[in-house]
Each structure stands twice: as C-alpha cells, then as structure tokens.
Amino acid sequence: MDVLTSSLYGTVLCLAVLGLTSAGVSTDVTFRVEEDVVLPCEVPKTSALRVLEWKRDGLGSDYVFYFRDSSASESFQNVLYRGRVKLQDPQMTDGNMAVILSNPSLSDAGTYTCHVVMDTETTQTVRLKVEEPPNLGLMVGLPVGLVAVVAAAVGGFLYVHKRKNDSPV
C-alpha cells in the first residue's frame, strides 16, 4: 500500500470516528456543602438512549450513575454514591441527562464525565468545585467579643470614675 492510499484510509477512518463521536462540552459547577447540586449534561436526542454513564476521576471502573435498558443500575455504582444520585429529569426530555447529587461533601469535588450512547456517542465533562461555607465562628465570635471588650472598657471607666468621686480629698 503506498503512502497516498495509507493517508486516505487514515483520513476516512478519522472522519468516520469523528462523525460517530461528539466530545466536548466542559462545564464548571460550584456548590456548597450539604446543598443538592446538579451535574449538567445535555445532548441532542437523535435516537433512543442505549447507555448513560456518569463517572468521576479516581473511581476506577465504578460509576457515579449508570443507566441502561431503561433503568438505573446501582450494581455498577460506587458505594459512595448509592442513594445520592438520581436523574434530574427521569424522562430525559429533550436530551437532559443531568443528575442531581444529594448531600454533597468536600470529597465530592472533582471532575465528572457524562458519557451518552445513542446512535452517536457524546462525552461531556463537569468540574465540581466546593464553595467554602462561611466561617460562622468568626462571624458570630467577632461581634460578641467586640461587645464584651466595649462593655469591659465602659465598666472599668465607670468604676474608676466612681472611686474618684467617692474618695476624700
């Protein structure tokens, strides 16, 4: 096979793969601990859904969410996500493949991948970031401490002033 024919086959194969696979959208989502968070994934609905896989970097072959044959399957789901992940729209209307992660924690931050198989395949990435909760100790403690210092200063001033007035000259 000559170089031209080899290049032509390589180009055709590459175009065929690109035509069947759509990679792409990358989204950043920020959440607060203990507030449900939506991991978005929307694809053009070209045909019946064959497989929906949600994975997270670092979980190996386990899934965050796995859907096949018209139902979700917990048997392939990582134990850390069981009972905490569900479809945002169970009918997946208009290609909405988003999932809701309930009761998220700091350890849920990371990169998630939504892989959808219909007549074509689509992969989307979501980077889940944690918004640190406000430091309530500082928010409450600082004003209370400030009030205590002011009260002590006023009390001290009044005590010293009273002692001065009560002492014989």
C-alpha positions in Angstrom: 0.0 0.0 0.0 1.5 3.3 -1.0 1.7 6.4 1.2 -1.2 8.2 -0.5 -3.6 5.3 -0.1 -2.5 4.8 3.5 -3.1 8.6 4.2 -6.5 8.4 2.5 -7.6 5.4 4.7 -6.4 7.2 7.8 -8.3 10.3 6.9 -11.5 8.4 6.2 -11.2 6.4 9.4 -10.7 9.6 11.4 -13.7 11.3 9.8 -15.9 8.3 10.5 -14.9 8.2 14.2 -15.5 12.0 14.5 -18.9 11.6 12.8 -19.9 9.0 15.4 -18.4 10.6 18.5 -19.0 14.0 19.8 -16.7 15.2 22.6 -16.9 18.3 24.1 -18.7 20.5 26.5 -16.8 21.2 29.7 -18.7 23.0 32.5 -17.7 24.3 35.9 -20.2 23.9 38.7 -19.7 25.3 42.2 -21.6 24.0 45.2 -21.9 24.5 49.0 -21.6 21.5 51.2 -24.9 19.8 52.0 -26.9 21.6 49.2 -28.0 19.3 46.4 -26.1 20.0 43.2 -27.0 19.4 39.5 -24.3 18.0 37.3 -25.5 19.2 33.8 -25.3 17.1 30.7 -27.5 17.9 27.7 -27.2 16.1 24.3 -29.2 16.2 21.1 -31.7 13.4 21.3 -31.1 11.7 18.0 -32.4 8.2 18.8 -33.3 6.0 21.8 -30.8 6.1 24.7 -28.7 2.9 24.9 -26.4 3.8 27.8 -25.8 6.8 30.2 -22.7 6.7 32.3 -21.6 9.2 34.9 -18.0 8.7 36.1 -15.7 10.6 38.4 -11.9 10.7 38.1 -10.3 8.5 40.6 -13.1 5.9 41.0 -11.6 3.4 38.6 -14.3 1.3 36.8 -17.1 2.3 39.3 -19.8 4.7 38.2 -21.4 7.6 39.9 -24.6 6.8 38.0 -25.3 4.1 35.4 -28.4 3.8 33.2 -29.1 1.1 30.7 -32.1 -0.8 29.3 -34.5 1.9 30.5 -33.4 1.8 34.2 -30.7 2.9 36.6 -28.5 0.2 38.0 -26.9 0.5 41.4 -24.9 -2.7 40.9 -22.3 -0.8 38.9 -22.5 2.3 41.1 -19.7 3.2 43.6 -20.9 2.7 47.1 -20.1 6.4 48.0 -22.8 7.5 45.5 -25.6 4.9 46.2 -28.8 6.6 47.2 -27.4 10.0 46.5 -27.6 10.4 42.7 -30.7 10.5 40.5 -31.7 11.8 37.1 -32.9 15.4 37.2 -35.5 14.6 34.6 -36.4 10.8 34.7 -37.9 11.0 31.2 -34.7 12.7 29.9 -36.8 15.1 27.9 -35.0 16.9 25.1 -31.7 15.1 25.9 -31.4 16.3 29.5 -29.0 13.7 31.0 -28.2 15.8 34.1 -28.1 14.1 37.5 -28.7 15.5 41.0 -26.1 14.7 43.6 -27.7 14.9 47.1 -25.9 15.8 50.3 -22.6 16.6 48.7 -19.4 16.8 50.8 -16.0 18.3 50.3 -14.8 14.9 49.0 -17.3 15.1 46.1 -15.3 17.9 44.4 -13.6 16.7 41.2 -14.0 16.1 37.5 -17.1 14.2 36.4 -17.7 12.7 32.9 -21.1 12.2 31.3 -21.0 9.6 28.5 -24.1 9.1 26.4 -24.6 6.4 23.8 -27.4 6.6 21.3 -26.7 6.3 17.5 -23.8 8.5 18.3 -21.7 8.9 21.4 -21.3 12.1 23.3 -19.0 12.9 26.2 -19.2 16.0 28.4 -17.1 17.0 31.4 -18.2 18.8 34.6 -15.7 20.2 37.1 -17.3 20.2 40.5 -15.9 22.8 42.9 -16.6 23.4 46.5 -17.6 26.9 47.8 -16.3 27.1 51.3 -19.0 27.7 53.8 -18.7 31.0 55.7 -16.8 30.8 59.0 -19.7 31.2 61.5 -17.3 31.2 64.4 -15.7 34.3 63.1 -19.0 35.9 62.0 -20.5 35.4 65.5 -17.5 35.4 67.7 -16.0 38.7 66.5 -19.1 40.9 67.2 -19.6 39.1 70.6 -16.0 39.6 71.5 -16.2 43.3 70.4 -19.3 43.9 72.6 -17.5 42.3 75.6 -14.4 44.5 75.2 -16.5 47.6 74.9 -18.6 46.6 77.9 -15.5 45.9 80.0 -14.0 49.3 79.0 -17.2 51.2 79.9 -17.5 49.3 83.1 -13.9 50.0 84.0 -14.3 53.7 83.2 -17.4 53.9 85.4 -15.7 52.1 88.3 -12.6 54.3 88.2 -14.8 57.4 87.9 -17.0 56.4 90.8 -14.0 55.6 93.0 -12.5 59.1 92.2 -15.8 60.7 93.2 -16.1 58.6 96.4 -12.6 59.2 97.7 -12.0 62.0 100.3 -9.9 64.9 99.0 
